[in-house]
Amino acid sequence: MRHFGVVIVLGLLGLGACGGGGGSTTGSHTAGSTTGTTRTTAASPERTRLESALRASLEAPSSQLAGARDLDECVVQQASTLPLASLRKLVTAPTDRPVADPLLAHCVAQGKGVSWIRGAIAASVAGNLPSSTPPRFSHCMIAGVDQLTPAQLAAALQKGASGDESYSVRLGRRIALGCVQQPGIFDGYRKLFVSGIRATLERRHLPPAFVQCVLGKAGKMSPKTLTTLIQGGSAVENAYGQKLGRECRVAPSA
């Protein structure tokens, strides 16, 4: 059966776009970078050049962070505290999450760029939901993303820096489960789930009576059962399908 669990993909929010073309420093960024300026006056020529390159790439129109001035300014200031080797890696290999994501996490925890990062996550969630997803569920998911706190977003980024996406997965599932349990959404989602079972059974050319038995039982699943299936993933879904199959083989008219 198809797994309908939802994962919030924070990996898309790394500094991957920071390696774009150059750009000039805007007035607003210069005005807010007193700390960075003070540090760079005593820095080595290479550090000064790298910090300037990072700022330019963040401010470039092609940068994902171009529309989040408070966030990219914070990232530049945090980058000024990095060891030179790490700063060099950030500028030359901006998709390196172990270096980039902790900077983002520190800034987001302070409330920098929260609206932007929520919007980016919501867009990712919307883009990864199946086209057959009930609209009310999609809207509920996006609304749930808007409720994520700076601390939750920062924790997901911090853990993701080491390749651990389990926290992000739990956040996504928590939102999804809360949405599924809403009465109006549950009915549509159960129909979607049952339609997936129907498609699987029809591909196997099984006896019509057996198919109708399985679909009849699946169509009566409770909100608790459905949320358990979503939370448990494909292994739990497969076990549930096997259970229905055993029941219908014993009592095909049930």
Helices and strands as residue ranges (DSSP letters): G 10-13, G 15-19, H 27-31, H 34-41, H 45-59, H 69-79, H 84-92, H 97-109, H 114-128, H 135-146, H 150-160, H 166-180, H 183-203, H 208-218, H 223-232, H 234-250
